[in-house]
Amino acid sequence: MSAFLRPATSGDDPPIVPSNGQQQHTYQHTHPHHGQRHTHHHTHQLTQPYYRPISSHLAITPPVSVVIPAMNEAENLPYVFKSLPDWIHEVVLVDGDSTDDTIRVARELRPDVKVVKQLGKGKGDALISGFAACTGDIIVMVDADGSADGQEIVSYVSALVSGADFAKGSRFANGGGTDDMTAIRKLGNRVLCAVVNAKFGARYTDLCYGYNAFWRHCLDEITLDCTGFEVETLMNIRVVKAGLKVQEIPSHEYDRIHGVSNLRAVRDGLRVLRVILRERGVPRATRRRPVALRVPVPPGEVS
């Protein structure tokens, strides 16, 4: 079994671990000659793994950060935050200059939310800013429109702690589904996915889906240098080119709850196609892990 997980036991609650990684124990004993009772405090550095129960059968050690890019999603955030499991380490909300109460609602729902004010534009830019603000070992990407079920995060995290580097959501894997995609978007996604599989030796069933999770170290293996919706495709291509272990997770995409999506099928489909054509295909048999590359991080204000 992986060192990152173990079976959860009945009544297993995560201990409160101080930020300095130390834990204090108090014990008492009676002096054998004087009969006096003494209290001793002993502080030591934690050496045992800190396990967080994430289900009735599984407990893990890595802290999990959830990144939510949002712009004018105040009405949807209550549904999004409600679905998030209570064992996650932190929520990073990247606000794209919202004109509604997105930030206020986020802080009311979760006072410890980390808010990053996006200085650039586009979903890719927002995600890169959010990734830079994360402190968890595992990072999960979740859309702010209410289309993703936060309870699925346990499946993504389970895949990662079991050996995957990148857990990729799929609406078309067995057990997945979508209520949101039009026929033209399904066709476009299928064609683009087939091109990526043929060009890069992948075995994806879905390409343009934003519900993914990965180990933080994956950011050292890829370079994210696009600003729009095509960032998801770029990540899917570059994790394969880097030789990282990818596991698809069946996921159901629901309809957006409130508001209108900024995605445009033709415009964004062409941007995805340009990314695919720009990337150089590398045969799987000759693929090597690249020298670690740092993700270029645009400036952003964290509060």
Secondary structure, DSSP 8 states (H G I E B T S, - for coil): --TTEE---TT-------TTSEEEEEEEEE-TTT--EEEEEEEEE--S---EE-SSS-EE-S-EEEEEEESS-TTTHHHHHHHS-TT-SEEEEEE-S-SSSHHHHHHHH-TT-EEEEE-S-SHHHHHHHHHHH--SSEEEE--SSS-S-GGGHHHHHHHHHTT-SEEEEESSSTT-EESS--HHHHHHHHHHHHHHHHHH----S--S---EEEEGGGGGT------STTHHHHHHHHHHHTT--EEEEE-EE---SSS-----HHHHHHHHHHHHHHS----GGG-------------EEE-
